[in-house]
Amino acid sequence: MKLKQFLLTVLLSAVFNSFLAAQSYKIIYEMKWKPTQSVTQYTTELCALITGNGQASFFESYENFRQDSLKTRIITEYAKNDSKGSLRIPSSTKTSLFRSLIIKNIVDKKITVEERLYIKTFVTEYPSCPIHWKIQPGNTEQVFGYKAEKAVCEFGGRTWTAWFTPDIPIMDGPYKFYGLPGLILKIQDSREDYIFEIKGLTKEENNIGKRNFGSQQSIKLSSKQWGSFWEGYKKQPSSILENLNTSQTTYVINGKNADSREVKEEYNKKEWNAMKAFENPIELSQPCN
């Protein structure tokens, strides 16, 4: 019996991944969360899940996605024109509170997280960390016009309830969630600190492959290294500005030298204020090592 279930799972995965390879979607979710456990009012932000190549999907705030796709389109068009003329890339005005880019490789069950801090991009690849879902037969709910089935899992120190629909055969969902036999339309933790719910679904191709063009080379860190770096960054965010200037290049923020005390104080204040939005983090513990 277990062998039959295993073979069925493999078959379904192959069918869904084949379907996904032929289809490209942009799925919009509303992300609602309580910045601290003591508040009752939610902070909200729209996020985008981008699927399409059968290998990886991308999840980030909608505002970041909009700017990343625009930058990619401009650079791609510039290359098509044999790099003639000047390349003008709109300056980033990213104001999203949720700043991570989550790349899920469903086939290999790998999750890569990009964190962009000023001009540096930190990349952390997490090992295979399957989510053990428990589907609740007979429990259904209407979500976004679809009949959705219920499933429960433990992830990141929280108990999560998801509503998914096999009518959209994409084994994916918001944030780091994936692995159900259909698209996750809604998911929330048992304390309702975090709620993700679908708000839009369109069949379209998108590309954010040139999002880091012009930035410094990405810095690859292990999950342990990232954790250590992040703890230090929370104490002194302006450490990211150290040793940027060279004899040939001077970095400027708001018209001021990035190495100045005033700029560092302003940067610290801005980052500390942004961190307040996630004093109640999505993950209370690391899902896997």
Sequence and secondary structure as in RCSB ss.txt:
>XXXX:A:sequence
MKLKQFLLTVLLSAVFNSFLAAQSYKIIYEMKWKPTQSVTQYTTELCALITGNGQASFFESYENFRQDSLKTRII
TEYAKNDSKGSLRIPSSTKTSLFRSLIIKNIVDKKITVEERLYIKTFVTEYPSCPIHWKIQPGNTEQVFGYKAEK
AVCEFGGRTWTAWFTPDIPIMDGPYKFYGLPGLILKIQDSREDYIFEIKGLTKEENNIGKRNFGSQQSIKLSSKQ
WGSFWEGYKKQPSSILENLNTSQTTYVINGKNADSREVKEEYNKKEWNAMKAFENPIELSQPCN
>XXXX:A:secstr
 HHHHHHHHHHHHHHHHHHHHH  EEEEEEEEE SSTT  S EEEEEEEEE SSSEEEEEEHHHHHHHHHHHHHH
HHHHHTTT S           S   EEEEETTTTEEEEEEEETTEEEEEEE       EEEEEEEEEETTEEEEE
EEEEETTEEEEEEEETTS   B STT B SSSEEEEEEETT SEEEEEEEEEE     TTTTTTS   EEE HHH
HHHHHHHHHH GGGGGTT   SS   EETTEETTSHHHHHHHHHHHHHHHGGGSS S SS S  
